[in-house]
Amino acid sequence: MRNKRAYIWGLCSKIVPSAIQLIANMILARLLSPSDFGTIGVLTIIFTLANVLVDSGLGGSLIKEELISKRDCSTIGSFSLGISVILYLCLYVGAPNIEQYFNIPDLTLIIRLLSLTFIISAIGLVPKTILVRNLRFGTLCLITIVGALGASLVSIIMAISNLGVFSLVAFQLVNVLVTTIIALGVTRYSVSLYFSLKSFKRLISFGLFTTITSVIDTIYENLLTTLIGKYINVAQAGYLFQAKRLEEAMTTSVALTITNVSFPIMTKLKEDISQFKVEAISLMRTVVLLIFPLLFTVILFSELLVTFILGKEWLPAAFYLSVLMWAGMILIIESLLRSFIKSLCAVKELMYITLFKRALGIFIIVSTLIITPRLAIYGYVISCFIGLLANIYIYSVVIKTSIIVIWGTIIKIVIPAALYFIVAKLLCGMLDETFQYALSCILLLGIYYAIVTCFLYKNRNVAK
């Protein structure tokens, strides 16, 4: 793996803020109701989708360019700000209709307040992208930590003051506001409304395809919570929302960090496919060997984990968490492959395959939901696996390698973590006492990481 320090700082920028948010969530879960979290959960698809449109893939366009000018930065900033204002006005006007659709009190005000994050995010897009482009992940880490701390503190104080769901709204607003202000100060970027059509035309070709891909992925990733909130009840949506937050803190955050850091590094290798393959395999191997055993452990102790973090009243979320972890592991590998494909600038091919796989995935989720709501979560896992198959196919075409070879590589990488899970599961049947079982898993995990560390260290020396 190249530029290990960048990956370490990138992971810190996700892990530390996630840990802060996790602690805040432990407190908020005891102060707020599942319905409060469910209210935010049903809106996730709308706001995540809007944030994708604000970025419009142009942040990635700035990163992949060898040279950028102030005109390029200003053009992207102006375009994003314009899109954010349009989205804010649309949601401001449409908020009463959304409240009527979901039949949730105060939803209009919540939507109008949360919509302010679009404009703030648009202002911070360019300075944050500049930090990523320059691989200043240490600075980004500090910014995200300060944002998470400030947002958590405000949110907890508001929850103690019995402000309910609005404490969760405040978390989103304060977090994006603090990180944007600091990013502007650190980069000394001056917001400009200058727009160059020439720059826009050059950058939009990459951004257009990545935006379409991100929009489809966003709808797919957040559809399940919205459907459950609408067709079952908002409390169940709250259980799923909390389970998904826990799952994403351990899977999606890792995947996003690795892909965000790897993108500017891997794009520099796109002219040398053989070297690109070596780096891609090394990166995937490191991520899977180090992360997957922890995710398997979460599956084994999902009930204990949910009870400890959220409290006994949140125990129904344990079922969702254990199933979502399987989907999360699949999505980590899928995200890595997607990042590799983007790094090779095959964004058009990626868009087409994403359209196909997500359409099929949404069909599976809706079909299983119709049969029985509880089955929909399994439909989501199946659809994730289909998405992985699709990415393997496109990646094999782009790097001109057999699908069987790529599958074989992935399977070999996953086997050690899978063996740990099998042995740990067998121990579960042999040991009745929870304490003994937990202690045995900790010892087993220690042995696993000792072996893996030696293996990775040996590979590093061979590479040298």
Number of C-alpha atoms within 10 A of each C-alpha: 16 12 11 10 12 19 21 15 21 27 21 21 22 21 19 16 22 22 14 17 22 18 15 18 23 16 18 24 20 16 14 19 16 20 20 19 24 26 25 24 26 24 20 20 20 18 20 18 18 22 22 18 20 27 24 25 23 30 24 23 21 23 19 22 12 9 8 14 10 12 16 24 26 21 24 31 26 21 20 27 23 16 19 26 16 15 21 22 14 13 20 18 13 14 18 17 13 16 17 12 10 18 13 13 11 13 21 19 15 20 23 19 17 22 24 20 22 28 22 19 22 23 24 24 22 30 25 24 19 19 18 23 22 10 20 15 22 18 18 23 20 18 22 24 23 18 23 25 19 17 26 28 15 16 26 21 13 19 21 14 11 13 14 19 22 19 24 26 17 19 24 19 20 21 22 21 21 19 24 24 16 21 24 18 12 15 13 10 17 13 15 15 14 15 17 16 10 11 17 18 10 12 22 17 15 22 21 18 21 25 23 22 22 20 21 19 18 21 18 20 18 20 20 26 24 25 19 23 24 15 13 13 14 28 18 19 29 26 26 29 29 25 26 23 20 23 24 19 19 22 25 20 19 20 23 19 20 23 24 18 23 24 22 19 19 24 21 14 16 18 11 9 14 12 12 20 17 11 18 18 16 17 16 20 18 15 18 19 21 15 16 24 21 15 20 22 20 21 20 18 14 22 19 15 17 24 16 13 17 21 15 14 14 21 18 16 25 23 18 21 28 21 18 24 26 21 21 23 23 19 21 25 19 22 20 23 21 23 24 25 27 24 23 21 17 18 23 18 16 21 18 14 18 21 16 13 23 23 15 14 23 19 15 19 24 18 15 18 21 13 10 11 18 15 14 21 22 20 20 26 22 17 23 24 19 18 23 19 16 19 24 23 18 20 24 19 14 16 16 10 13 14 16 12 11 16 15 12 14 17 12 11 19 17 13 16 21 16 13 20 23 12 12 22 16 11 16 18 9 10 13 10 9 12 10 13 18 18 11 16 21 14 11 16 18 12 12 18 14 11 11 17 14 11 11 15 12 11 12 12 8 8 8 5
